[in-house]
Amino acid sequence: MTSSRPGSPGPHDRMHKLFWPKGSSIDTINEDETKVVVIMLHGRGSNPNEDLPVFESVFQSVAGGDPNKVVVIGLNARDEIWFPEKWSAPIAAQEPYLSSALGVLHSTIQSLPIPPSRILLLGFSQGSGLAMTYALKNPCRLGGIVALSGSIVGNPEDWTSHSEDNGGLGGHPTLDGTPCYIAWGEADRYYEVLRTERDVKALHECGAATTLEIFPNMGHYVTPRELDKLEEMLLDIVGRDPAQTESEIE
């Protein structure tokens, strides 16, 4: 398996990043005023500009008019794909896109001046798969993972057997109770029962507090219930005692 190294050349290097609210950037994020950073990962054939309107009302509600409380970073994949093949394809068939995507996500997280426990990964479809795969490969106490209509790339053991290579951010060897919400539509053409159950099991065994929700008669799209859950998880992060947040990553 090709390893992802921050700074190594790859198709996703020098990508455009969308920041919300307008005028925010890495430089405007600070530990005192920014309560949560959402890293938004789009699906195949999409981009952050198309995804933002789906979730923006949630971000606005949680921010409550404070331009510093919630910052969203939308990563933009080259060619609008994070990896070229289906989730079930061998890892080698996903390269060099997959390692580049994991590396860019890792370097983005490392660049933030707040602890990982105040960072939420939000992914849809391929972006969902990237978020869960990253969490297995780089286990630490994140603020949360919202994985909608996606699956771990390859097999979970492809990543958990290598997770000790970097020890995770913040020195945690596991996801250490990271809230992880996984949701699928039962009518989604990409939904596979056994694969989804395997994803939930892998994240749970890696230490995540995992919740799975399956929606009858739902296809490949985002529902109001999923938006409610995203808002609930963001409000939980925003409302945490800063002293407690710091202790989680010591």
C-alpha positions as CSV (number, residue, x, y, z in Angstrom):
1,M,0.0,0.0,0.0
2,T,1.3,3.4,-0.9
3,S,1.7,5.6,2.1
4,S,0.5,9.2,2.2
5,R,3.2,11.7,3.2
6,P,2.3,15.4,3.9
7,G,4.1,17.5,1.3
8,S,4.6,14.6,-1.2
9,P,3.6,15.3,-4.8
10,G,0.1,14.1,-5.8
11,P,-2.9,15.0,-7.9
12,H,-4.7,16.9,-5.0
13,D,-1.7,19.1,-4.1
14,R,-2.3,22.9,-4.4
15,M,-6.1,22.3,-4.4
16,H,-8.6,25.2,-4.1
17,K,-10.1,25.4,-0.6
18,L,-13.5,27.0,0.1
19,F,-13.8,28.8,3.4
20,W,-17.0,29.7,5.2
21,P,-18.0,32.3,6.4
22,K,-16.8,34.6,3.6
23,G,-13.5,36.2,4.6
24,S,-12.3,33.4,6.8
25,S,-9.1,31.5,6.3
26,I,-6.6,29.4,8.1
27,D,-5.2,32.7,9.5
28,T,-8.5,33.8,11.0
29,I,-8.9,30.6,13.0
30,N,-7.8,30.9,16.6
31,E,-8.1,28.7,19.6
32,D,-9.9,31.3,21.7
33,E,-12.8,32.3,19.4
34,T,-13.1,29.4,16.9
35,K,-15.2,26.7,18.7
36,V,-15.3,24.2,15.8
37,V,-13.8,23.7,12.3
38,V,-15.8,21.6,9.8
39,I,-13.8,20.0,7.1
40,M,-16.2,19.3,4.3
41,L,-15.5,16.5,1.8
42,H,-17.6,16.4,-1.3
43,G,-18.7,13.4,-3.4
44,R,-17.7,12.2,-6.8
45,G,-18.6,14.7,-9.5
46,S,-19.3,17.5,-7.0
47,N,-17.3,20.3,-5.4
48,P,-17.5,22.4,-2.2
49,N,-19.5,25.2,-3.9
50,E,-22.2,22.7,-4.8
51,D,-22.2,21.1,-1.3
52,L,-22.2,24.2,0.8
53,P,-25.8,25.2,0.1
54,V,-26.9,21.8,1.4
55,F,-25.4,22.3,4.8
56,E,-25.1,26.1,5.1
57,S,-28.3,26.6,7.1
58,V,-26.9,24.3,9.8
59,F,-23.6,26.2,10.0
60,Q,-25.5,29.5,10.2
61,S,-27.7,28.2,13.0
62,V,-24.8,26.9,15.1
63,A,-22.8,30.0,14.5
64,G,-25.6,32.3,15.6
65,G,-24.2,35.3,13.8
66,D,-20.7,34.9,15.3
67,P,-18.3,34.9,12.3
68,N,-15.6,33.2,14.3
69,K,-17.5,30.4,16.1
70,V,-17.8,28.0,13.2
71,V,-15.4,27.8,10.3
72,V,-15.9,25.5,7.4
73,I,-13.1,24.4,5.1
74,G,-14.3,22.7,1.9
75,L,-11.6,20.6,0.2
76,N,-11.8,20.4,-3.5
77,A,-10.7,17.2,-5.2
78,R,-8.9,17.3,-8.5
79,D,-11.2,16.1,-11.4
80,E,-14.0,16.1,-8.7
81,I,-12.9,12.6,-7.5
82,W,-11.0,11.7,-4.4
83,F,-10.2,8.2,-5.8
84,P,-11.0,6.7,-9.2
85,E,-12.5,3.3,-8.4
86,K,-15.3,1.8,-6.3
87,W,-14.8,1.6,-2.5
88,S,-14.3,-2.1,-2.8
89,A,-11.4,-1.9,-5.3
90,P,-7.8,-2.7,-4.2
91,I,-6.0,0.2,-2.7
92,A,-3.4,0.1,-5.4
93,A,-6.1,0.8,-8.0
94,Q,-7.0,4.0,-6.2
95,E,-3.5,5.5,-6.4
96,P,-2.1,8.1,-6.6
97,Y,-5.4,9.9,-5.9
98,L,-6.2,8.2,-2.6
99,S,-2.8,8.7,-0.9
100,S,-2.8,12.3,-2.1
101,A,-6.3,12.9,-0.7
102,L,-5.4,11.4,2.7
103,G,-2.2,13.5,2.8
104,V,-4.0,16.7,2.0
105,L,-6.6,16.0,4.6
106,H,-3.9,15.2,7.2
107,S,-1.9,18.4,6.4
108,T,-5.1,20.5,6.6
109,I,-5.8,19.2,10.1
110,Q,-2.3,19.7,11.2
111,S,-2.3,23.3,10.0
112,L,-5.2,24.2,12.3
113,P,-4.4,26.0,15.6
114,I,-7.1,24.2,17.5
115,P,-7.1,20.6,18.9
116,P,-8.5,17.7,16.8
117,S,-11.3,17.4,19.4
118,R,-12.8,20.6,17.9
119,I,-12.6,19.4,14.3
120,L,-15.5,17.6,12.6
121,L,-15.2,15.7,9.4
122,L,-18.3,16.0,7.2
123,G,-18.4,13.8,4.1
124,F,-20.9,12.7,1.5
125,S,-20.5,9.7,-0.8
126,Q,-16.8,9.5,-1.8
127,G,-16.1,12.2,0.8
128,S,-17.7,10.1,3.5
129,G,-15.5,7.2,2.5
130,L,-12.4,9.4,2.7
131,A,-13.4,10.7,6.2
132,M,-13.9,7.2,7.6
133,T,-10.7,5.9,6.0
134,Y,-8.7,8.8,7.3
135,A,-10.0,8.2,10.8
136,L,-8.9,4.6,10.8
137,K,-5.5,5.4,9.4
138,N,-4.9,8.4,11.8
139,P,-6.8,7.5,15.0
140,C,-7.3,10.3,17.5
141,R,-10.1,12.0,19.4
142,L,-11.8,14.1,16.8
143,G,-14.8,16.3,17.4
144,G,-16.9,14.1,15.3
145,I,-17.4,12.3,12.0
146,V,-20.5,12.7,9.9
147,A,-20.3,10.1,7.1
148,L,-23.3,10.2,4.7
149,S,-23.8,7.6,2.0
150,G,-20.3,6.3,1.8
151,S,-18.0,3.4,2.8
152,I,-14.4,2.8,4.0
153,V,-12.1,2.5,1.0
154,G,-10.8,-1.0,0.6
155,N,-10.9,-3.2,3.7
156,P,-10.7,-1.8,7.3
157,E,-7.6,-3.9,8.0
158,D,-5.8,-2.2,5.2
159,W,-5.8,0.9,7.5
160,T,-5.9,-0.3,11.0
161,S,-2.7,-2.4,10.6
162,H,-0.9,0.8,9.6
163,S,-2.5,3.1,12.2
164,E,0.5,2.8,14.6
165,D,2.8,4.3,12.0
166,N,2.1,7.8,13.1
167,G,0.3,7.1,16.4
168,G,-2.6,9.4,15.5
169,L,-2.8,13.2,16.2
170,G,-2.5,14.2,19.8
171,G,-0.9,10.9,20.8
172,H,-4.1,8.9,20.9
173,P,-3.8,5.3,19.5
174,T,-7.6,5.0,19.1
175,L,-10.5,7.2,18.1
176,D,-11.1,7.6,21.9
177,G,-14.8,8.0,21.9
178,T,-15.1,10.2,18.8
179,P,-18.8,10.5,17.9
180,C,-19.3,9.0,14.4
181,Y,-22.7,9.2,12.6
182,I,-23.1,7.0,9.6
183,A,-26.2,7.2,7.5
184,W,-27.5,5.5,4.3
185,G,-30.7,5.4,2.3
186,E,-32.0,1.9,1.9
187,A,-32.8,2.6,-1.7
188,D,-29.4,4.0,-2.5
189,R,-27.9,2.1,-5.4
190,Y,-24.5,2.1,-3.6
191,Y,-25.8,0.8,-0.3
192,E,-24.5,-2.6,0.8
193,V,-25.8,-4.0,4.0
194,L,-22.8,-6.2,4.9
195,R,-20.3,-3.6,3.9
196,T,-22.0,-0.9,6.0
197,E,-22.1,-3.3,9.0
198,R,-18.4,-4.0,8.5
199,D,-17.6,-0.2,8.5
200,V,-19.6,0.4,11.7
201,K,-17.8,-2.6,13.4
202,A,-14.3,-1.3,12.3
203,L,-14.9,2.2,13.6
204,H,-16.3,0.9,16.9
205,E,-13.4,-1.4,17.4
206,C,-11.1,1.6,16.8
207,G,-12.8,3.4,19.6
208,A,-15.5,5.5,17.9
209,A,-18.9,6.0,19.5
210,T,-20.7,5.0,16.3
211,T,-24.3,5.5,15.4
212,L,-25.8,4.0,12.2
213,E,-29.1,5.2,10.7
214,I,-30.7,3.6,7.7
215,F,-33.6,5.5,5.9
216,P,-36.3,3.4,4.1
217,N,-37.1,4.5,0.5
218,M,-34.2,7.0,0.5
219,G,-31.7,7.3,-2.4
220,H,-28.3,9.0,-2.7
221,Y,-29.0,12.3,-1.2
222,V,-29.0,14.2,2.2
223,T,-32.2,14.2,4.4
224,P,-33.4,16.8,6.9
225,R,-32.8,14.2,9.7
226,E,-29.1,14.0,8.7
227,L,-28.9,17.8,8.8
228,D,-30.5,17.7,12.3
229,K,-27.9,15.2,13.5
230,L,-25.1,17.3,12.1
231,E,-26.4,20.4,14.0
232,E,-26.7,18.3,17.2
233,M,-23.1,17.2,16.9
234,L,-21.8,20.7,16.2
235,L,-23.7,22.1,19.1
236,D,-22.2,19.5,21.3
237,I,-18.7,20.5,20.3
238,V,-19.4,24.2,20.6
239,G,-20.9,23.7,24.1
240,R,-18.0,21.8,25.6
241,D,-16.0,23.2,28.4
242,P,-12.6,24.4,26.9
243,A,-10.7,22.8,29.8
244,Q,-12.4,19.4,29.1
245,T,-11.6,19.8,25.4
246,E,-7.9,20.3,26.1
247,S,-7.7,17.4,28.5
248,E,-9.1,15.0,25.9
249,I,-5.9,15.4,23.8
250,E,-3.2,15.4,26.4
